[in-house]
Amino acid sequence: MTCTSSAPDDLLFRAEQGGCLSREEILELLSLNDAEHVEHLYRSADRVRAACVGEEVFLRGIIEFSNHCMNNCRYCGLRRDNRQAVRYRMDDDEILDLAEAIEDRGCGTVVLQSGEDLHYTRERMCAIISNIKARTGLAITLSIGQRPFDDYRAFRDAGADRYLLRHETANPELFAELCPGRSLEDRIQCLRWLKELDYEVGMGCMVGLPGQTAEDLADDVLLIRELGADMIGIGPFIPHEETPLKGSKAGDAGMVLRMLAVIRLVTRDTNIPSTTALGVLDGDSRMKAFKAGANVFMPVFTPQDCAKRYEIYPGKGDVKKADGAINDFREFFGAMGRPMGKGPGGRRKRP
């Protein structure tokens, strides 16, 4: 029987113990608005995080190596039709040098992120991946969008370990509206291919999209559970002035935190970052996420002249860069008794 809103503590107890939540129960947790119950949700998620993935917080160093994109997504500042964007591409040696710097700073993973830029062909990406593997001990996460199956297979053979491909929304009509010329069905097919090729697979969604409902967010949680994602990124929608969604209302940081906590309760042993976008929307909430189920921190190593042009949303280029962010990290997590994780910090899958 579905728990009623008069007994959220009973529902949270069952969720913390690993009970399989229905769509209605997920929706109930996302709809909590009483401060005491919301805090109970965060504490429950934090206990599950401690039990299933431990106290360590793992660092993933991000390199945003190109802001060119062939797509025209209505929410993204990198969209093809943004004529105000000043485009750049990094050369291979610059990417490799940054990867070495990431390892030197104590990160166990490099995240290679870009718009969907086919200038970086299958062969070129494979060369970059294999050279990073030869020169470092880093795990490699790719976040370069939808590609053919054979590209994914070649990247995996070259040494890529993980792939992040956010599904953005589980509502197919909303997805089609946001991403002209693309379909949610095709995005999910790519995620299934990645699982088939034995990547650790990351997905995730935006919170607060125009037209999005709480029911849509519950469906996001169910889709993440269904596809068995290993990493989940949840961030707020932040409108960009050079997109069709300029002037729209931004997402709510509180709902992002509730989504993060519910996803921790549902997925248990996944890796969940506190996203950069959450920090841009509300710096305090980025740290609060680590008391609501998050266990991954992602400092940006993109050089400043490029980082300010990788403006998916406004404020992205103003995020504190790697050394400053890592220093803040050490102080904050040291006070929490959360050590910095060593090594790549892959998913600790339960039997």
C-alpha positions, 0 to 999 in steps of 0.5 A, a space after each residue: 500500500 502506498 504510504 500517505 503524506 501523514 506518515 513520511 517517516 515510515 516511508 523514509 525508514 523503509 526506503 533507508 532499509 532498501 525497500 523498492 519505492 513505487 512512483 507514488 512513493 518517490 513522488 511523495 518524497 520529492 514533494 516533502 516541504 516540511 523542514 523536519 521531514 526534509 532534513 530526515 530525508 537528507 539524513 536517511 540518504 546520508 546514512 545510506 551513502 555511508 553504508 554503501 559507498 563509504 566516507 571517502 569523497 572522490 575527485 574527478 578533474 574536468 577538462 572542457 576541451 571544446 565548446 563547438 556543438 553540432 546540436 541546437 538544444 534550446 537550453 544550452 549556451 553552446 547551442 549551434 545557433 548561439 552566434 555570440 559564443 566564442 568557440 575554441 578547441 584544445 589541441 591534443 598536447 594541451 589535453 594531455 598536459 592537463 590530464 597529467 596536472 589532474 593526476 598531480 593534484 590527487 584526482 583519480 579520474 579525468 573527465 573529458 567533456 565537450 559539445 558534440 564536436 565531430 572535429 574530434 573523430 573516432 581516431 583522434 579521440 582514441 589517440 587522446 585516450 590511449 596517450 592519457 592511459 600511457 602517461 597517467 594512471 587515471 581513469 577516463 570518463 568521456 562526456 562527448 554526447 551521442 555517437 555511433 556504437 562503433 565509436 563507443 566500442 573503439 573508445 572503450 578498446 582504447 582505454 576509456 572507463 566511463 561515459 557520462 550521457 545525461 538523459 536530461 528528462 524522462 519525458 519524451 515530449 519535453 525532451 523532443 522540445 528541448 533537443 530539436 532533431 533528437 529523441 529520448 528513445 535514441 538517447 536511451 539506446 546510446 545508454 544501453 549500448 554503453 552498458 553493453 560495452 561494460 562502461 561505467 555509465 553516467 546519466 542524469 537530468 535537469 531540475 526545474 525545466 520549463 514545463 517539467 512536473 514533479 511527476 516527470 522528476 519521479 519518472 527520471 528516478 525510475 528511468 535511472 533505476 531501470 537502466 542501472 546507471 553507475 553515476 548520476 548527475 543532478 543539476 538545476 536548469 539555469 536559463 542562458 540569455 542566448 537561448 530560446 529559454 532566456 527569461 525562464 525561471 531557474 530550477 530550485 536548489 531545494 528540489 535538486 537536493 531532494 532529487 539527489 537524496 531520493 536517488 541515493 535511497 533508490 540506487 544505494 551504491 552509485 557515485 553521485 556528484 554535487 554538480 557545478 551547476 548547483 554551486 552556481 545556483 547556490 554555493 551553500 547547496 553544493 556543500 549541503 549535497 554532501 550531507 544529502 547523499 553526494 560522494 563526488 567532487 568535480 574541480 574544473 581544470 579547464 584553463 581560464 580563457 577557455 573556461 569562461 567560453 564554456 558557458 553552458 549556463 551563465 556563471 559557469 565560467 566563474 566557478 573557482 578553478 582547480 587549486 582553489 576548489 580543491 583547497 576549499 574541499 580539503 578544509 570543508 571535508 576535513 571538518 566533516 571527517 570525510 577523507 579524500 578518496 584515493 584512486 579512480 573510485 569506481 562504483 562498488 557494486 553490491 553482490 
